[in-house]
Amino acid sequence: MSTNNPNPLLPLAGKKGLITGVANDKSIAYAVAKAVRALGGEIALTYQNDKTAMYTRPLAESLGARLFEKLDVAQPGSLEGVIEKCGNEFGEIDFAVHSMAFCNGEDLHGRVIDTTEAGFDAAMNISCHSFLRMAKALEPLMAHGGSLITMSYLGAERVVRNYGVMGIIKAALESAVRYMAYDLGPKGIRVFAVSPGPIMTRAASGIANFNQLLEADAAKAPLGHTVTIEEVGALTAFLCTDGSSGMTGQTIYVDAGAHIVA
Ligand code: NAD
């Protein structure tokens, strides 16, 4: 972790990172990328396939991303290949954001005991194990420490209707964050899960009755509203800065306080 930043107004000046999971301008990862750039960080962005490239290439250009690479974490070697390119471009990496999830629709909405082995494996591999693999591939590029951040959800801790097996996967992801923080702490690498309240994104549109979830959340939240991707972006960008140097291993809610209310 470099601590001698000469510009306190741009706390990410001179820092370089990888941001995954931009599908369009509604994506949480897009707001993270914007917030990181606003704080002076340099970024590599990824897109999942040629279909999403159509929407994400103009975003990458407008953000001034130094790399724009295809990444499908379900394809062997894809993640490691992208990280090798990050190494070639940046030399060192200071932060990485994992904002990717996948689950078959029937596994979200059915009973969890009906989840097939293949469905469970795919959801766990893409949404959780990829974060472990990301950390492993990035470790040699993070000799001076830094931050690794993933996105979780309240369904990890409580039963949320229509979240099904994804709740189990997010619970594993939050546990992974703690174990990774323990393993990587001696290297100065901090690991976080950010847990946003519900936001209408492409991934969220696959969850049945999502509008009801949004309404219920706004009604429950002490701040009286649901959060925006910009609010998630601001928190995540802060976690990438040296300002979070005393923290690691946590799940941090950005949900207008909804999770504290029964
Ligand atoms: P999104 O659809 O914009 O982003 C999901 C991303 O996952 C997409 O960019 C997609 O390309 C990527 N992805 C899926 N499978 C992939 C694969 N095999 N390889 C590479 N990328 C893959 O939706 P979002 O809401 O911005 O989701 C981002 C993260 O935030 C997810 O982890 C999601 O679970 C989490 N989250 C979302 C909400 C919400 O309400 N929207 C709340 C809490 C947590």
Residues whose N, C-alpha, C, O or C-beta is under 5 A from the ligand:
A	BS01	NAD	G21 V22 A23 K26 S27 I28 A29 Q48 L71 D72 V73 A74 S99 M100 A101 F102 I126 M151 S152 Y153 P196 G197 P198 I199 T201 R202 A203 A204
